[in-house]
Amino acid sequence: MIPNEKFKFEVKPEGGSTRITLKGVIDEDTDFEALKKTGAPALVVNFKGVTSINSCGIRTWVNFVKELQSTPIQYEECPPLVVRQMNMVPSFVGHAKVSSAFVPYVCDNCETEKLVLVPAKDFGNGNPNIPETLKCESCGEGEMEIDGNPKQYFAFAK
Amino acid sequence: MTKLPLPNNPAGLVTVNTGVLSKAEAVLLVDKGCRYIFSTELGKVDPVVKMTHAALLQGAVPLFPWENGEKEEMTLGGSRERQAISEAVVARCKLERKRFLREKVQSVLEELMTNVLFHAYRNADGKEKYARRQEAVLASRELIAIRFSSTAQGIYLSVKDQAGSLKFEEMARALSRCYSGHSQIENKESGAGLGTYMIFDAVTHLKVVSAPGQSTEIACWIADQRSFDNQHFSFSFFERSTK
């Protein structure tokens, strides 16, 4: 096994659950064994710092979640790259509940991008209740639109 | 649905849909042995379909319009070089400010490179030469060519190995099992199934040119969805005779 400098995680007990913050690349070198040993009655997994995930990483994560079948798990602050995996591979979510996800907006004038955090109450059942456009704060002239189809983006929540 | 027959090759029908296929419908056709699929409203009069049919009748491999243009080339020599190549492609294609396209390109390139590194090369006993959980350093005769180019409409990528071990049946199996259900994803330590599925799902055009025992080139085109209707797509698997 080669040392993995690409992936880091932090474990922090919070009330009745444990928050796990993932950072970096999830791939064939990523090992979640240490996370299984937290013994927490419930887990909150923060995906905000995940920068890349490949098919080997997806497989490892799916197996990890499956082994924690009896532990309530919540996913928070899921970036677009994680949302795409959740849509493509339903078992990536498994029995976990998604509490929030970032939605990418892009300006039609200056192409500036912005991620907006959306809570689960605004995308429950796959029917997103989010603004179609935002005023671009960067150029002040353009409108920011969702980068993709909102219903397809939140398909995982159906 | 229209099928254009290829004499002496009943399995090699060119299947053309006159409406728009879904990727899942296309995979059902691939699973039935169809190697050439074009989702196009023009049906069999689509110029690309006509070009493909004509090339196949002559035993040639067509050059699709999305493959035209000048390419940049890099060489992949081992598993640790993947990230640097991915970053270089993003920079050269100026994708820093295009999150959606950038992440798609990085994901597709990662899966293409990983599949080739760990599945293309075999030992004499037929087993894969490089294991996923170990660093792979390729021999000089195994180096992998990465080619790419960028236009306002999308990104071209191709990965070519010097093994020629990819079989159509393996690719069809990988795609069909991922589209028919996801249970195979779990409890599986290796295999190109999920990666192939991720590639096919993300790209607009996918073309495989296999020269058994010599090389396999997987080329694809990823549309920038901001400026291109990506409901149209194609899949083709050409096999060059190496006899």
Interface residues (C-beta under 8 A of the other chain):
Chain A: M1 I2 K6 V25 E28 D29 S52 N54 S55 C56 I58 R59 V62 N63 K66 P80 L81 R84 M88 V89 P90 S91 P104 V106 E111 T112 E113 D147 G148
Chain B: Q83 R97 K98 R99 F100 E103 Q106 S107 E110 E111 T114 R132 R133 Q134 E135 H182 S183 I185 E186 N187 K188 E189 L194 G195 Y197 M198 D201 Q225 R226
